[in-house]
Amino acid sequence: MRFGVLGPLEVRTEDGRPVRVADRKVRTLLAALLARSGRVVSADRLIDDLWGDALPADPSATLRARVSQLRRTLEDAEPGARALVESRPPGYRLDGPTDARTFADLAERAMGEPDVATRVALLADALALWRGPAFADFGDASFADPESARLDELRLAAMESRAEARLELGEDAALVAELHGLVDEHPLRERLRAAYMRALYDAGRPGDALAAYDDLRVRLRDELGIDPATELAALHAAILRRDPVFTGTRGNLPADVAPLIGRDEAVRELTGLLDVSRLVTLHGTGGVGKTRLAVAVARGRHHAGGVWLVPLDEGLKPGTSVDEVASFVAGVLGLRDDAGSGGSPAARLGEALRGKRTLLVLDNCEHVADPVARLTARMLRDVPDLRVLATSREPLAISGERLWTVSPLDSGAAAELFAERAGISRGDGNAEAVAAICERLDGVPLALELAATRVRALGVDGLAARLDDRFRLLSSGTRDAPARQRTLRALIDWSWEPLDERERAVLRRLALHTGGSTLEAAEQVCGADVDVLASLVDRSLVVAGDGRYRLLESVAAYCAERLHEAGEYEETRRRHAAYYTELAEHADLRGPGQRDALRRLPAEAGNLRATLDGAVRAGDADQALRLVNAMGWAWFLWGRSGEARRAFERALDVPGATSTARARTWHTGFVMLDGDGTDRDERVRKALASDDDPWAHWFLGFVRAGFGDLDAIDELTTRALGGFQTNGDVWGEAAALATRAAQALSAGDLDQAGQDGERALGLFRRTGDRWGRLQATETLGLLAEVTGDYARAKELHESGLHDAEELGLWTEMSGRLTRLGRIALLEGDLDGADELHERGRRLAIRESHKRMEHFAEVGLALAARRRGHLDEAETILRRWLGWCRDIDGAPGLAFLLAELGFIAELRGDAEQALALHTEGLAAARTTGNPRAIALAQEGMAGALSLTGRSEEATKSLTAASEARAATGAPLPEPERGDVERIAARLSPDPPSDDRATLPD
């Protein structure tokens, strides 16, 4: 599916067939999404775009209907195209291919194309995509204005670039007529005017060229109060002198010997930055490709005074004076440094450059940063037409400097560079190993190039396996590289040597931090302060961002060696372990600081793992257990039961611990949460034999609930509740009440569920625990759903969704999305239900949470059955049948079998329906949940009705009705479908109660 916005809005299929979007509001919706170029547009903004002040009765519902209509239109034209319209909080997003994006891509390719004829062809192709003004049929819509203006500016720039390229090819007369019209439309565009003047001059009309300049000069003075730019004035002067407008660019830039990979966007951005800034410094770690990027940028510049590369590392050493630097630069430029003419070398260099538009690329400034900075500052003051592009591992730190950090390559570009330099194909089954190499080497181009030289000897897999010994491995670069770039160690040595001892000490200690550190951690573990860290950041040895300081992996490996050499490793490890253990122990995971704690701890995941690894290696059992006990609740909240189980097993395996009771309780719970219900009762008994705390009873009862057996769970919860109340533990009392409310709901005691749920919610609000509110609102939402109060259920689940999102609890968020999907299903919004279930499913998969994935996929199956798509529903449900039998237990199995049984009954397959419902009824009875039993009995009635056993079927329906009545929750109207169908088959007077098609 392709979209056209460069003119009137149009939609075409992949093979070019036009797609008619008839409804005006749907067309407006499509245009509003396309105008945001793939960004998420909030529902409120779209409502304003479509209706303004003339709002419909229910704007949100009407917008959803228009979205569904747009999706259907796209789907009808091309299967699968409905997925282009994505639901993303807080609204929608459409990121489909557009002619605007194709235009921009072609124009960008043209900017980096060295061959002029190819550049002209690319720009012609780009401009040919325009069919009129952008968003032509939405010219009065405010949402289209910013994108239209942006595209119009790009179009004009492309026209100017094409005109300049055609002039380079020798065209003139044909251009004059084209540019005349454009200049009339845009009389103040100086670049366009310059191209027009050159075309006139080359066509033999210098007088008209001078008149065009005078016209612009007068307009600028009268309308803006400014003079033409220096470049345009220089062109005017050249025409007055009857000089050739293009005489070629002087300079000494080297030719390309290998393609520059992954830097196209950087070249474009820096080209624009040099247009507005006279000093741009490319700053970044060693080997990141600053020089090659600077040369690529410089190669696209045209300066009458020349474009010159000054390799400061080749002729200057630390301690060099300003005048020595000036003499060196003069020599590179071929200027005679005549001392007899008077003045200092710096003054003579400035005099020689004055009046000439020149670009100097000052390369590798870091080892002579001070004299280079002072010389540059002086020349920029004395030579108005001079521009400087510097490369350095630290800023020059002078007025007017625009610092541009050269980052390592992203994963795709890094893999492309490595493959190209190694002479291998990325499609030969080596993608995983290549990706690992690129990640381990931080995407630093020089490190990747050094690694590529070893592929012939080791192969990609062998190289990836040996990167732990990277400094010995990457010790042979190209012979034409500077000495400091021939080995990985030499590359980092170049940055290490100028550091003072305090900077070296902080840097080597930072190597123990995995994933970086905060300022506080760097201060306490490494003895750092702001000044030292700022210096290391400026020297590109430490990467700063998001309030953290981190080392690239190669720098960290180098500094770890230095840490061992200094004899500081063990002491630093102990400080690191103490800091992060205390951080975990003091995290406020059950109170008002819960959100901040849950956001901070993931950032320290690497450091926390490293702390555990170090304690285990050192045989420090108490340290290991302190850490895992402190992290247990965080792992629980995040739903990372497998990770927690493994961590506790590692800590418990270290001999010599003072006490293991609490850790064994945690481990027992996480084993069950991880789906292992083997010998669960015996495991719980053993854990509680040494840990009789109320919390232990509550926690083990909570996780035990996933396997049924309400009596055992009730005993644990009741004991926990009494203990919490005796101790005055408000949080514990709330947790036990929330668990008891969920158990009461499962047992069909709706009054008890409501009372305990409301009490728990109130207490959790007192403590400020939003996770606790999640537990209470889920039960209360389910209670509202059971009793048919869908509005209340939706309100509660949306509240839970907000809390889960705020806390970053993605598995909880998955569950709430799925709960909302069930409500949408009950309300008849099948498309909305699918969207919510799919969002929940994707989150669950991302978090590797099988239980939530199962919950969401069953919702998709329910919607499929309601649509009559029985094969689709059965495929989804059977995918989970084995998992439910082995892991999820009786509650999930009973519902799954009921749904499969109803599918068989709808097909008229009495034998299969009866077998499925018989097994489902047995599973339901083991749960003790009267509503689950009623559901299975209703299914049995359907199966029996197909066999002609009407009397048994009627008894089964009656038993189900009585069971539901006993719980005080007859089925709401939207859930009556299956029972009404079965009752109609049995008798013209169906029973008054029916069957739910949705899970509790």
N, C-alpha and C positions, 0 to 999 in steps of 0.2 A: 504494500500500500504506500502510495506517494502523495504528498500534499503540495499544492502550489499556492504561494502567497505573494509572489512577485508579479502582481496584477490582481485580477479578481480571484477569489478563493476557488480552488478546484481540487478535486480528489480523484485519483486514478489508481487502479489496481496495478500490481507488479507488471502485468503484461500490457498495460496502457489503456485498459478500458475505463471510460469515465464512470464515476460513481455519483449518483444524484443524491444530494442531501437537501430534501425538499423543505423541511420545516425551517422557518426563518430563525427561531430561537435555537434550534440545534446547530444551524450554520454559525450563529453568533457564538455559541458555546465552543464549537470547534475552532473558530478564529481566535477566541480569547485564550484557549489553551496553546495554540500554535504561536501566538504572539509572545508567550513567555519562554519560548525556546527550550522546552524540556524541563523547565522548573516547575515545582509544585505550586499550584494556585489554590489558595484557600477557598472554601465553599462560600464564605462571606463575600470575597472579592468577585467570584463568579456570579453570585446572585446580583451584585451591584452592576456587573457588566451586562447581564441579560435584561434586568428590569429597572435598574435605577430606583427612582422613587415609586414607580408603579408596581409595587410588589404583589405577587399572587397571595392567596389566602394562607398557604403553607409553603414558604419559599424553599425550605430545605427539602421537603418531599418532592416539590415540583422540580427542583434541580436534579434530584436523584432520578426522577422519571426522564428528564432530558438526557442525562448521562446514559441511562439504559437505552434510550432511543438511538443515541449516537452509536453506542456499542453494537446494537442490532443492525444498524445501517452498514457499519463497517464489516460486521461478521457475515451479513448476507452477500456482500460483494466479494469477500475473500475470507475463507474459513481461517480462524485463528486471529483475525485482525482486531477482534474486540479487546484482546489483551493490550493493545496499544494504549487504551485509555485506562490508566492505572489509578487506583485509589491509594493515596498517600496522605497521612495526616499532615496538615489539617484539611486537605481537599483532594484535588485530582491533578494528574500529570499526563501529558501526551508527549512522547519523545520519538515521534515518527520521522522518517526521512522527508525533508522539504527541499524545494528548489532553492530556498534561501541558504540552507546549509551547504548544498552542492555549490552554489555560487561562491560562498565564503571559502570553501575548501579549494576551489579552483583558483580564486584570487590569491590565497595564501601560498599555494604551490607556485604560482607565477612569481611571487615576491622572492622566493628562494631559487628561482631558475636562472642559472648563469647564461644560458643560450638565449639571445635576444629574440630570435625568431620563434622559438618555442614559447617564450614568455608572452609574446604577442598573441600566439594561437590560444594559449590558456586563457588569457584575459578576454579574447573574443568569444570563446566558448562560455565563459562566465557571464558576460554581458548579454549574450543571446538568450539567456534564461528569462530575462525580464520581459513581461507581457504588458506592462503598464506600471503605475505607481504601486508600491507595496501595500497589500490589504486594500486594494482599490475600492471594493464595495463596502468597506467599513471605515471610510475616511472621516466620518463624524463620531466614531467610537473612541473614547479616551484610552481604552486599553491598547489600541493599536498604535497610538502616537509614538511612544518610546521606541518600539521595534521598527516602525516605519522610518523614523528619523535615523536610527542606527543603520538600517539597510540602505537608505538613501545616501548617507555619508560614505558607506563602503562602495556603493555604486560609483559615486563621483571620484573617489580615490582610485578605483579600478580604471575609470576612464582616463584619469590623469596619468596613471602608470602606463596604460596602453599607448597614450599619445607620446610619452617620453620614449618608450621602447621603439615606436615606429619612427621617431626622429633619429634614433640611433641607427635604424636600418636605412636611413636616407630619404624617407618620405617627407614631403613638405606641402606641395600644392594641394593634394587631396585632404591633408589635415587642416589646412587653413579654414576651409568652409565648415568642416565639422566643429572645429574649436570656436569659430566665430559665434555660432548659435549658443554653445555652452557658456562662453564668456558673457554673452548677453543675459543668460539666465542666472549666472552666478558671478556678478561683476567684481566681488571682493575676494575671490579665491586666488591667492597669490601663486600657488603652484600651477593652477590652470592658466593663469595669465602668463606665467613664464614659458610654458609649453607653447602657447599661442604666439608669444613674441619670437621664440626661436623658429617656429614654423614660418612666420612672416619673413624673418631675416633670411632663412635658408631658401625661401622661395624668391629671393631677390627683392624684397620689399622692406628695406631697413627703415625707411621713413614711417611706414605704417606700424612697424614694431615699436619705434620710439613713441609714436602717438598712443599706442596701446598702453605703454608704461605711464605716460603723462595722464591718461584717463584714469588709471588706477590710483596714481599718486594724489590726484585731486579728490577722487572719491574717498580715499582713506583719510585725507586731511579733513574734508568737510563732514563726513559721516561718523568717523571714529576718532579723529584728532590724533592720528599716528602717521608715521612714515612707512614706506615699503621696507620689507626685510632686507638685511644685508645682502643676502644671496641675489635678490631681485635687483638691488641697486648695482651689484657687481655685473650682472648680466646687461643692465642698461649701459654701464660704462664700457663693457666689451663691444656692444653694438655701436656706440659712439666712435670707438677706436677702429671699427670695422675689423675686429679680431675674430677668428673662428670661435664660435660659441663653445664647441667641444674640442679640446686639445688633448684629451686623454688624461688619466690620473697618474701623477708621479708617485713614487714610493718604492718600497722594498718588500712588499708582502710576499711570503712564500706561496708557491702553488700547492694545491691539494694533492696529497699522495694517497689518501684513504678517505672514504666518505665520513662526514660528520653525522653521527646517528643520534637521534633522540633530542635534538636541540633546535628544531625548526621554530617552535613557538618562542623559545628564548631569543633566537636571532631576531624575530619580528619585534618582540617586546623591547629589546635593547636598541634596535634601530630607531624605534619611536622615542625611546628615552634620550638617546643622543641628540635628537632633534630639539629637545627642550632643555637639556642639561649640558653644561660645558665640561663637567668632570663626572665620569661614571667609573666606579671601581667595582670590578668583578672580584668578589670575595668568596673564599671557600677553602675547604680542606685540600691538602696536597693530593695531586693526581685526579682531581675531579673534572679537569678539562677546561680550566679557565683560559689558558692560552689559545687553544684551538677555537673556543667559542669567540674570544675577542677577535681573532684573525678572521673568522667567518663574518662577524659583524662589520669589521673594517673593510672587508673585501666588497661589500655592497655600498660603500660611501664614495662620493665624488667630491674631491677637494682640490682647488686649484694649486694650493701649496703642497699637496701630496698627502699620502696616507703612509705612515712610517711605523714599522715595528722596531721597538728599542729593547733588546734582550738584556736587561740589567744584570742578570745572573752570569753573563758570559764575560764581563769585563770589569765588574766592580765587586769589592769585598766589604764586609762590615768595617765601619770606621771611615768610610769614604766621605769627603766633604761635599758641600753643595756645588762648588766650582768644579770639582772632579766629575760629578754627575753631569753638569752642564757641558763640559768638554766631551764627555763620552756621547751624549745625545747629539751634539753638533757633528761629531765624527760619523755617527750612523747616518745622519741626514746629508752627509757630503759637504758640510759647510766648513770653510777654512776658519779655524780659530786663531785669528790674527791678534796676538797680544799687543802688537804695536799700535793697534787702532784705539787703545785706551779702554778703560772699564774692565769689570770682572768678566770671566767666561759666562756667567749667568746673564749679565747685562748684554753682552755681545750676542748671545743666543736669542734673547728677546728681541733685539734690534733686527736680527736677520729674519725672524719670523713675522715681524710686524707688517700688517697689510696683506698677509697671505692667509687664506683660509686653509688651515692645516689640521690634520688629525694625527696625534701621537698615541701610539699604543705602547704604554710603559709596562713592560712585562716582567713579572716576578720582582715586585717592589719590596717584599717583606724583609729581606736581609739588609736593605739600605733605606728602610721606610722613612726615617727622619729626614735625611738630606733630600730625598725624592719629594717628600711632602712639602718641604720649604721651597724647593725649586719650582714645583708645580704651582703652588700658591702665588709665587711671584710672577710666573709667566702668564697665568690666567688673568692677573691684574694688568699686566703690561701689554698683552697681545689679545685684543678683543675678539679676533677671528679664530683663535686657537681652541680646539677641543681636545680633551685627553680621555682616553679609555685605558684605565689601569687594571692590572691583575695583581692580586696580593692575597696572602693568607691573613692579613690584618688590614684594617682600614687605614687610609692616609690621614684621616681625622682632620681635615681642613675645611674651611667654609666653602659651601657650594657643592660638596661631594654628595653624589647620589650613590649609595651603597646598594649593590645588587648581588644577592647571595646565589652562587652557583650550587645547586643541590645535586646530589648523586642522581643517576638515571633511575627512572621508574622501572618496574620489573620487566615490562615488555621491551623497552628500549635497551635495558641492560642485557637481556637475553639475545636481542638482535645484534648488539655490538659484539658480545662474546662469540656468537656463532659465526659472524662475519670474519672476525679476527682469527678464529680457530679454523676457519675453512670447513665448517660442518653445516649440515642441515638441521634445522630445529625440529623437523618432522620425522626423525629417524628413531623414535622411541626414547630419546634422551631428554625430553622436555623437563621431566621432574628433576633430573640431576643438574641440568643447566640452571633451572630456577633456584635450586639449593645453592649452587656456586654463586649466583648473582646476589642472593640474599646474604650469604655469609661474607661476601666481599662488599656489602653495603651499596652495590650499584656504582662504585667508584670506577670510572673508565680505565685509569692506568692499572689498577689492581686487576681488572678483568683482562686487560691486554697482556699483563704479565702471566696471568693464569692460562690464557689461550695458548701461550707458547709451550705449555706442558701437555697439551692434549695429544699431540702426536706420540709422546712417550707413554702416557698413562691412560689415555682414553678419558672420556667425560666422567664415567662412574668412578674410575680410579682417582681422578683429580678431586672429585667431590668428597671421597672418603678420606683424603689426606690433608684436608684444609686445617685440621687442628695444628698441623706443623707448618703453617703458612709461610713463616719467615725463611725457613730452609727451602721450602718448595718453590716459592716465588722469588728466585734469586738470579734470574737470567732474563734481562730484557733485551731490547733491540740495541745494536751497537751504535746507532746514530743518536740515541737518547742521551741527555745530560747524565752525568754520573749519579746524581741524586734520584734519577728516575729509572735506574736499571734494576733495582731490587726493591721489594716492598719495605724492607728494613731501612734502607737508605732514604726512602721517601719520607718515613716518619722521623728518622734521625735528623733530617733537615729542619723539622719543626721543633724537635726536642732540644737540640743543642742551645738555642738562644735563651731558653727558660732559666730563671733563677731557681735556687734550691727550694724556695717556698712554693713556687708554681709547680715544680716537678713533684714535690711531696703530695700536693692536693691532687694532681693529675693521676699519679699512680694509684692513689687510694680510691679514686673514683672508679677504677677498673673493677672493683668488687661489686659495684651496683649493676644490677641487671634491669634493663629498661629505663635507666636513668635514675635521678634522685631529685628531691626537692631541695630548696636552699637550706632548710632546717636540717635535713639529713646530711647534706654536704658539710655543713658546719659541725655537726656533732660527730659524724663518723670520720670525716677527712680533715678536720681542722681548717676548713675553708672560710673565706669571708667574701663579701660582694666584690671587692676590688680584684682579688685573685681570680674569681670565677669570670668576671668581666674581661680580664686580660686573656684568659684561656679561650673564651668565646671569640674575642677579637682575633686571636691567632688561629681560629678555625680548628682548634683541637677539641673543643667541647661544643656540642650543639645545644642551643637553648631554644625552648619553645613550650608553650602551655605551662609555664611555671616549673619546668623540669630541665635538668642538665644531664646530657647523656654523651657517651662516647660511641663513635663508630666501632664496629666489631674489631677491625684490624688495629685501630688505636687502642682499644681495650686490651687486646691480646698483647700488644707491645708493652703497655703500661703494667699489665699483670707480671710480665717478666721483670720489669724494673722494680715492682713491689717486692718480689722474692729476693732480687739482688740486694735491696736495701734492708732485708731482714725484718720487714714490717708486716708480712702477710698475716701471721697468726693473730697479732694484736689488733690489726684492722678488722679481721674476720670477727673477732669477739665483739668489737664495738658495733659492727654492722649487725650482728645477730641480736645483741641487746637492744639496739634501737628499733629494729623491725618487730621483734617480739613484743616490746612494750607498746609499739604503735597498734598492733593487733589487739592486745589486752585492753587498751584504753579506748578502743573504738566504741562509740555510742550506738550500738546496733539495736537497742530496744527502747529508745527514747526520742526526744526531739531532734537529736543529732543524727538520726538514722540515715536520712537521705545523704548527708554529707559523708558519713562514714562509708556507705555503700558505693559512693562515687570515688572516694579516695583509695579504698583497698584494691579495686581492680588495677589502678595505676601502679600499685606496688606488687602486683602478682609475681613478677620476675624476682624481685628482692625477697619476697616471702618464700618462694620456692628455693632460692639460693640459700636462705637461712636454714631451711629444713635440710637441704642437701649437705650443707657444711656441718650441721649438728650430727647428722647420721654418720658422715665420714669420720668426724672427730670422736664418735662414740659417746656423745654428750646426750644421754637419754632424757634427762630432766629438761634440757633446753628444747629438745625436739618435741616432747610432750607439752611443754608450756605453749609452744607455738601452735600445734595442731588443736589443742583445747581452745585456744583463743580464736582460732579461725573456724571452729566447727559451726558456729551459728551463721557466719557469713556463707560458708559453703551450703548450708541448709537453705538459707534464703535464696541463694542463686540457683538452687536445684542441681548442684554439681555433686551428686551422690557418688558417682564413680571416682572422681578426683579425690573426694574426701575419704572414701574407703581406702584408697591406695595410700594416701598420706598417713592415715592412722595406722595402717599395717606397717609402714616403714618405721614410724616412731616407736610402735610397740615392740618391734623386733630388736631394738637397741637394748642391750642388757644393762642392768644397774640402776633402773629408775626407782625413785623414792616411793612413788605411788602411781598406779595405772588405772585406778577405779573409774575416774571420769572418762578417760580416753576409751576404755572398754565399753562404756555406755554409748558414747558417740559412735564407736565402730559398729556395735550391734545395730544401732538405728540405721546407719548408712548402708550396712549390708542389706537390710530389708528395703530401704528406699531404692537401692540399686536393683531391686527385683528378685533378690534371692530370699525366698521364704522358707528354705529348708530348715527344719528343726527350730522354727522361730520361737516357739513357746519355751523350749529349753534354753535358748540363747538369752531370751529376756530374763528368765529366772536366774541364770548365772550372773548376768550383769547387775541385777538388783540385789543379789546377795552381797555385793561389795559396795554398791552405791544406792543407799536407801533414801536419797534426797527426793523431795516432792517433784523437782524438775525431772529427775530420771524417770519416775513413774509417768509423768505427763508425756515426755518426749517419746518414750518407748510405746506408750499407748497411742500416741498420734501416728507414729509410723506403722504400728501394728494394724491400724484401721484399714490399710490398703489391702489386707488379706481377709477381711471379714471377721467373724466370730465376735459378735457384739458383746457377749457376756464378759469375755476376757478383757476387751477394751474398756468396758464400763467399770470393771474392777480397778484397772490401773488409773483411769481418769478420776474416779471417785476418791481414791486414796490420795492422788495428787492434789485434788481440789481441797480436801481437808487439811493437808499439810501446808498448802499455800495460805489458806485462811488463818491457820494457827500462827504462821510466821509473819502475817501482815504483808504478804507479797502480792501487791495489787496486780502487777503484770502476770504473775503466775496464776492468780485467780481468774483473770480475764482469759488466759490461754486455755485453762481447764474448762471454763464455761463454753468457750467457742468450740472446743472439741466435743463436749457433751451435747451441744446444740446440733452439731453435724450428726452425731450418733442417734439422737432422738429423731431427727428427720429420716434417717435410714430405717429406723424402727417403726416409723409411721406415727410417732407421737408429735403431732404438729404443734400443739400448745406448748409442750416443753421446749421444742426447738425454738419457737418464737421467743419465749421468756428468756432462755439462756442466751440466745443470740443477741437480743437487745441489751441484756446486762453486760455481756462481753464487749459489745460495741462501745457502751458508755465507759467502761473501765479502760479500754484501750485508748479511747480519746483522752482520758485523764493522764495516761502515761506518755502520750505523744507517739505511740508505736503504730505506724501506718501499715506495717505488715499485718499486725493484729487486726486492724480495721478491715484489711482484705479478707481475712478468714471469716470474720463475723458477717461482713456484707455478702460474701458468697453464699453462706447458709441462708441468710435472710432473703437474698435474691431468689434462691431455689425454692424457698418456702412460698414466696409471692408467685413464682411460676407455677408451682403445684396447685395453688388455689385460684389460678386464672387471672391474677393481678399483674398483667404483663407490663403495664406502665411502671409500676413500682419495681418489678424485677429489672427492667431496663435501667431505671434510675440507679439502682444499687450496683448493678454490674458495671455501668459507666463510671460510677464513683470508684469502684475497684480498679477499673482500667486506668483511670487517672493516677491513682495511688501507685499502681505497679509501674507505670511509665515514669513517674517522678522518681521512684526508687531505683529504676534500672533493673527491675526484676522481670526479665524477659519471659521466663517460663510462666510466671503468674500472669503476665500480660497476654501470653498466648491463650491461657485458660479463660481469661475474661473476654477476649475477642470471640472465642468459641461459644461461651455462654450467650453473648449478644447475638451470635449467629443463630443459636437455638430460638431466641425470642423472635428474631426476624422471620424464621421459618414458621413459627406458630402464628405470626401475624400475616402470613401469606406472601411475604416479600422474598421469593426464592432467589432472585439475583442478589439482593442484599445479603441474604444468608450465605450464599456461595462466596461472596467477596469477604465477609468476615471470617468464615471458616478457613478460606485459603490464606488469609493474613495470619491467622492463628497457626495454621499448619507450617507456613514458611518460618515463622519464629521458632516453633518447636524443633524443626529440623536444624535450624541454625544453632540452637542450643543443645542439640543431640538429646532431646528429652522425649523418649518414646511414648510415655504415658500421654503427654499433651498432643503429640503427633497423632496418636490413636484417637483421642477425643475429637480432634478437629476433622480427621478424615471420616469418622463415622458421621459427622454432621454433613459432609458432602454426600455421603451415601443416602442419608435421610432425604435430602433435597432431590437427589436423583430418583428415589422411589416415588416421591410425590409428583414428579414430572412424568412418571410412567417409564423411566429409563431403568428397567429392572436389571438388565445385564450389567450396566455400569455400577449400580448399587451393589449387586452381588460380588462383583470383582473387588470392590473396595473392602467390603465386609470380610470376605474370605481371606483377604491378605492379612487380616489381624486375628483370625480364628486361632491359629497355633499360638500366637503370642499371648492371647487372653488365657488359653488353657495353661500355659507354662508360667506366666509371669503375673498377669493382671488379677487373676483370681475370679471367684464366682460372680461378683457384681457385674463386671464388664462382660463376662462370658454369657450370663443370662440374657442381657440385653442384646448382644450380638446374635445369639441363637434365635431370639424372638424375631428380630428383623429378618434374618435369613428365612425363618419359618413363614413369615408373612409373604415374602417374595415367592416362595414355593407355592403357597396357597393361592396367590394372585395368578400364578401360571396354571393352576389347576392340578398341581402335582401333589396329590393327597399323601402318598407314601412318604415322600421326602419331607413334606410339611409336618407330618405327624412325628417323624423321627427327630427333627430339629426341635420341635416344641416340647417333646418328651424330655430330651436332654436339657433343654432350657429351663423347664419347670423344676427339674432336680437341682440344677445350679441355683435357681432363685430361692428354693427352700433352704439351701445351706446359708444364704445371706441373712435370713430372718426378716427381710424387708417385705412387709405386706404388699407394698405397691409393686415390687418386682414380681412377687408371686401372682398378683392379680394380672399383670401383663402376660405372664406365661400362661395363665389359665385362659385368658382371652385368645391367645394364640392357639391353644389346644382346641378351643371351641371352633375356631376357623378350620383347623385341620380335620376335626371330627365332622364338621358340616359337609365337607367334600365327600366323605365316605358314606353319607346317609345316616349316620348315628346321631340323629337330631336330638334325642333325649339326653344323651351324654353331653352333647355340645351345649344344650340349653342349661344343664346343671353347671357346667364349667363357667358359662357366662354369668350365671346367677352367683356362683361362689366369688367370682372376680368382683362383681358389683357390690356384694356384701363386704368384701375385704376393703374396697375403696371407701365405702360408706363408713366403715369402722375407723378409718384414719381421719375422717372428716374432710376428705378432699375428693369429691366427685370430679370426673373429668370435665375441664372447660370445653366449650364448643369446638375450638380449633383442633382438639385432640380426639374427636369422636369418630373419625373416618373409618377406621378398621372395624370397630365394634358395630357400627351401623351397617356396614357391608355384610358382616357375618350374621347379624340379627335378621337382616332382610332375607338372607338365604334360608334362615331357619323358619321364619314366621312373618306374616304381614304386620305383626305388632312387635317391633323390636323392643328389647329391654330398655329401661330408662337410663342405664349407665353404660359406659363404653370404655374404649381402650385408647391409651395414649400412644401416639406414634413417635414420641420423643423421649430421650432418656431423662432421668431425674438428675 
